Amino acid sequence: MASPYPEDPSLERHFKGHRDAVTCVDFSLNMKHLASGSMDSCLMVWHMKPQSRAYRFAGHKDAVTCVNFSPSGHLLASGSRDKTVRIWVPNVKGESTVFRAHTATVRSVHFCSDGQSLVTASDDKTVKVWSTHRQKFLFSLSQHINWVRCARFSPDGRLIVSASDDKTVKLWDQTSRECVHSYCEHGGFVTYVDFHPSGTCIAAAGMDNTVKVWDVRTHRLLQHYQLHSAAVNALSFHPSGNYLVTASSDSTLKILDLMEGRLLYTLHGHQGAATTVAFSRTGEYFASGGSDEQVMVWRSNFDVVDYGEVTKVQRPPATLASSSGNETVSILEQRLTLTEDKLKQCLENQQLIMQRTAP
């Protein structure tokens, strides 16, 4: 019988050009470009086509901490320790517009799925929402009591999730600007958070070496992974919603099978901390960055579905009441909602595996 995981992920290529630790990576929608930011204050836009020259964008006065392509790929947002957000046109000229409102390091930038809004998070303890085209600050969300490391829009743009050094993950209603719920289960700073492609759950990474998955409707903890031996710095959902990739200060990337609630792969590529990781929009590739100044591009291989089909499933508009996409999502939800018993069993199995493989 054919194995459901035909091949291990493979390192396709790596990009060298940054002069300090890489902090963030993001693919453009069409997969032609990969953007990365670094402590060297530069933003690089790498061409996925071999033998093409990369663009180096200089403009930030201090470390670049975050980067995100707009859904169309025509704009690129970045945030920096210089307290500013910049919106770039990712071409050879590299022109940018500066957004100023934060009073400390900007840690996170993320475009809404319609490209009209941008959400940012900062060490000034606020989450801010901006109008992309009017280039205007709209409003702040201010209930965190420590640095905010990450903020993301839900796929339908109605919710925002944020992660903070106050050890909480907060869920916000974009329209009412109210905090809907605080998740307080992390035992340390929460470094990163993102929505499942269905919009029904969130995953958060922490300095306590864990990854946790919650349902945003019931606020129940669905899954808890303690697989890394150091802080988890970033995570990214595969567009199918079946897999999660994590990057850790233990220098590894790990791929989790969310349907089975287990570890699939541990990847050793970076020398030193793996600081960032992101799947491409189809899930065919993922990119990682590290304190070794390297950007690596990996081919997923482990997911046998047609990558074109994955994007079709996740692309129906939010207003569509019933479609094959929504049915797929509901099946995922049923399978994601592990019972406490199964969750406990998964964790026990994982511990046994780790004990067996320990030197």
C-alpha positions in Angstrom: 0.0 0.0 0.0 1.3 3.5 -0.9 2.4 5.5 2.1 0.3 8.6 2.8 3.6 10.6 3.2 5.5 9.7 0.0 8.6 11.8 0.6 10.4 13.8 3.3 10.6 17.5 2.9 13.7 18.5 0.9 15.9 21.6 1.0 15.4 23.2 -2.5 17.8 26.2 -2.2 19.1 28.7 0.2 19.7 32.4 -0.2 22.7 34.3 1.2 22.8 38.1 1.3 21.8 39.2 4.8 24.6 40.4 7.1 22.8 39.5 10.4 20.1 37.2 11.7 17.1 36.7 9.5 13.9 37.6 11.5 11.0 37.1 9.0 10.1 35.5 5.6 7.0 35.6 3.4 6.1 34.3 -0.1 4.2 36.3 -2.7 1.0 34.8 -3.9 2.4 33.8 -7.3 5.5 32.2 -5.7 7.7 34.4 -7.9 9.2 36.2 -4.9 10.2 35.5 -1.3 10.8 38.4 1.0 13.0 38.4 4.1 13.9 40.8 6.8 16.9 40.9 9.0 18.6 42.5 12.0 20.9 44.1 9.3 18.1 46.7 8.7 17.5 45.5 5.2 14.7 43.8 3.4 15.6 41.4 0.6 13.2 40.2 -2.1 14.5 37.0 -3.6 13.5 35.8 -7.1 12.5 32.1 -7.0 13.7 31.8 -10.6 17.3 30.6 -10.6 20.1 33.0 -11.5 17.9 36.1 -10.9 19.2 38.9 -8.9 17.6 39.8 -5.5 16.4 43.2 -4.6 17.9 44.8 -1.4 15.6 47.5 0.1 17.2 49.9 2.5 15.0 52.4 4.3 14.5 51.2 7.8 17.0 52.8 10.3 17.2 49.7 12.5 16.4 45.9 12.5 13.6 44.7 10.3 11.4 42.5 12.4 8.5 41.5 10.2 7.4 41.3 6.6 4.1 40.4 4.7 3.1 40.5 1.1 -0.4 41.9 0.3 -2.8 39.3 -1.1 -2.3 40.6 -4.6 1.5 40.6 -4.2 1.7 44.2 -5.4 2.7 45.6 -2.0 5.0 44.5 0.7 4.7 45.6 4.4 7.6 45.6 6.9 8.0 46.7 10.5 11.1 47.7 12.3 12.9 48.5 15.6 12.9 52.0 14.2 9.2 52.2 15.3 7.9 52.5 11.7 5.9 50.5 9.3 6.8 50.7 5.6 4.8 49.7 2.6 7.0 48.9 -0.4 6.4 48.4 -4.1 8.5 45.2 -4.6 10.2 46.2 -7.8 13.7 47.3 -8.8 13.1 50.9 -7.6 12.0 49.7 -4.1 9.9 52.8 -3.3 8.2 52.9 0.1 5.7 54.9 2.2 6.3 55.3 5.9 3.5 54.7 8.5 4.1 56.3 11.9 2.0 55.8 15.0 3.8 53.2 17.2 6.1 54.5 19.9 8.3 51.4 20.1 9.6 48.5 18.0 7.0 47.1 15.5 7.1 43.3 15.8 4.4 42.2 13.4 2.6 43.3 10.1 -0.2 41.5 8.4 -2.6 42.4 5.5 -6.3 41.6 5.7 -7.4 39.1 3.0 -8.9 41.9 0.9 -5.7 43.9 1.1 -7.6 47.0 2.4 -6.3 47.0 6.0 -3.1 46.3 7.8 -2.7 45.1 11.4 0.5 45.8 13.4 1.8 44.9 16.8 4.4 46.6 18.9 6.5 46.8 22.1 4.4 49.9 22.9 1.8 47.2 24.1 -0.7 48.1 21.3 -2.2 46.5 18.2 -2.9 49.0 15.5 -5.1 48.8 12.4 -4.4 50.9 9.3 -6.0 51.7 6.0 -3.6 50.5 3.3 -4.7 52.7 0.4 -5.5 55.8 2.4 -2.2 55.3 4.2 -3.9 56.2 7.4 -3.9 55.0 11.0 -7.4 53.9 12.0 -7.5 52.6 15.6 -5.6 50.9 18.5 -6.4 47.8 20.5 -4.9 48.4 24.0 -5.4 45.7 26.6 -2.1 43.9 26.6 0.1 44.9 29.6 3.4 43.9 27.9 5.1 43.9 24.5 2.8 42.5 21.7 4.8 40.2 19.5 2.3 39.2 16.8 -1.1 40.2 15.4 -3.1 38.6 12.6 -6.4 39.0 10.9 -8.8 36.0 10.6 -9.3 34.8 7.0 -12.7 36.6 6.8 -11.2 39.8 8.4 -13.7 40.0 11.2 -11.4 39.0 14.0 -7.9 39.8 15.0 -5.7 37.6 17.2 -2.7 39.0 19.1 0.2 37.4 21.2 2.1 39.1 23.9 4.8 39.0 26.5 2.0 39.3 29.1 1.6 35.5 28.5 -1.8 35.9 26.9 -3.3 35.5 23.4 -6.2 37.9 22.9 -9.0 37.6 20.4 -10.6 40.9 19.2 -13.7 41.8 17.2 -12.5 44.1 14.4 -15.9 45.9 14.2 -16.6 46.5 17.9 -12.9 46.8 18.7 -13.6 44.8 21.8 -11.5 42.0 23.3 -13.7 38.9 22.9 -11.5 36.4 24.8 -8.1 36.1 26.5 -6.3 32.7 26.4 -4.0 32.5 29.4 -2.6 28.9 29.3 0.9 29.8 28.2 3.6 29.6 30.8 5.8 32.2 29.2 5.9 35.0 26.6 3.8 34.2 23.6 5.9 34.7 20.5 3.6 34.0 17.6 0.0 33.3 16.7 -2.0 32.6 13.6 -5.4 31.5 12.4 -6.2 28.1 10.9 -7.2 28.6 7.2 -10.8 27.7 8.1 -10.8 30.6 10.6 -12.2 28.3 13.4 -9.0 27.8 15.4 -5.8 29.5 16.3 -2.3 28.2 17.0 0.2 30.0 19.3 3.9 29.5 19.9 5.6 30.3 23.2 8.9 30.8 25.0 7.8 27.9 27.2 8.7 25.6 24.2 5.0 24.8 23.5 2.5 25.1 20.7 -1.2 25.3 21.6 -4.2 25.1 19.4 -7.6 26.6 20.5 -11.1 26.7 19.0 -12.1 30.4 18.7 -15.8 29.6 19.0 -15.8 27.5 22.2 -12.3 28.9 23.4 -11.4 25.3 24.2 -7.8 24.1 24.1 -7.8 21.5 21.3 -4.2 20.5 21.1 -1.0 21.1 23.1 2.5 20.2 21.7 5.7 20.2 23.7 8.2 18.9 21.2 10.9 21.6 21.0 13.7 21.9 23.6 13.8 25.7 23.4 11.5 28.6 22.6 9.2 28.3 19.6 9.7 31.5 17.6 7.2 31.1 14.7 4.6 28.8 13.1 2.7 28.5 9.9 -0.4 26.5 8.8 -0.3 24.6 5.6 -3.2 26.0 3.4 -5.0 22.6 3.7 -5.2 23.1 7.4 -3.9 19.6 8.0 -0.3 20.5 8.9 1.6 23.1 11.0 5.3 23.9 10.7 7.2 25.4 13.7 10.6 27.1 14.0 12.6 27.1 17.3 15.6 28.4 19.1 16.7 24.7 19.4 17.7 25.2 15.6 15.0 22.8 14.3 11.9 23.1 12.2 9.1 20.6 13.1 6.1 19.6 11.0 3.0 18.5 12.9 0.1 16.5 11.5 -2.9 18.2 13.1 -5.3 15.5 12.0 -3.4 12.8 13.9 -2.1 15.2 16.6 1.5 14.0 16.2 5.0 15.0 15.0 5.8 14.1 11.4 9.2 15.5 10.8 12.1 17.3 12.5 14.3 19.3 10.1 17.9 20.3 10.9 19.0 23.0 8.5 20.0 26.1 10.4 23.1 26.6 12.5 21.7 28.3 15.6 18.1 29.5 16.2 15.5 29.0 13.6 13.7 32.3 13.9 11.0 32.3 11.3 9.0 29.9 9.0 6.2 30.4 6.5 4.4 28.1 4.0 3.9 29.4 0.4 0.3 30.3 -0.5 -0.3 26.8 -2.1 1.7 24.9 0.6 4.0 23.4 -2.0 7.0 25.1 -0.4 7.9 26.6 2.9 10.7 29.0 3.8 12.7 29.4 7.0 15.2 31.9 8.4 17.7 31.8 11.2 20.3 33.5 13.3 22.9 32.0 10.8 21.8 34.8 8.3 20.4 32.1 5.9 17.1 31.9 4.2 16.2 28.4 3.2 13.4 27.2 0.8 12.1 23.7 1.4 9.8 21.6 -0.9 7.0 20.2 1.3 6.6 16.7 -0.5 4.7 15.2 2.5 1.3 16.4 1.4 0.1 14.4 -1.6 -2.9 16.5 -2.5 -3.0 18.6 -5.7 -1.7 22.0 -4.5 -4.1 23.8 -6.9 -7.0 22.0 -5.3 -5.9 23.2 -1.8 -6.2 26.8 -2.8 -9.5 26.3 -4.4 -10.9 24.7 -1.2 -9.8 27.7 0.9 -10.8 30.4 -1.5 -14.6 30.5 -1.4 -15.9 33.9 -0.1 -16.9 34.0 3.6 -20.5 34.7 2.7 -21.0 31.4 0.8 -23.3 29.4 3.1 -22.7 25.9 1.7 -20.0 24.8 -0.7 -17.7 21.9 -1.0 -15.0 24.1 0.6 -17.2 24.7 3.7 -18.0 21.0 3.9 -14.2 20.2 3.8 -13.7 22.8 6.6 -16.4 21.2 8.8 -14.9 17.8 8.4 -11.5 19.3 9.4 -13.2 20.9 12.4 -14.7 17.6 13.5 -11.3 15.8 13.2 -9.5 18.7 14.9 -11.7 18.7 17.9 -9.8 15.9 19.7 -11.3 14.6 22.9 -9.3 15.1 26.1 -8.6 11.4 26.1 -7.2 11.3 22.6 -5.2 14.5 23.3 -3.8 12.9 26.5 -3.0 9.7 24.6 -1.2 11.7 21.8 1.0 13.5 24.4 1.8 10.2 26.2 2.7 8.5 22.9 4.9 11.5 22.0 6.7 11.3 25.4 7.3 7.6 24.8 8.7 8.2 21.4 11.0 11.0 22.7 12.2 8.7 25.6 13.0 6.0 23.0 14.9 8.3 20.8 16.8 10.1 23.6 20.5 9.3 23.5 
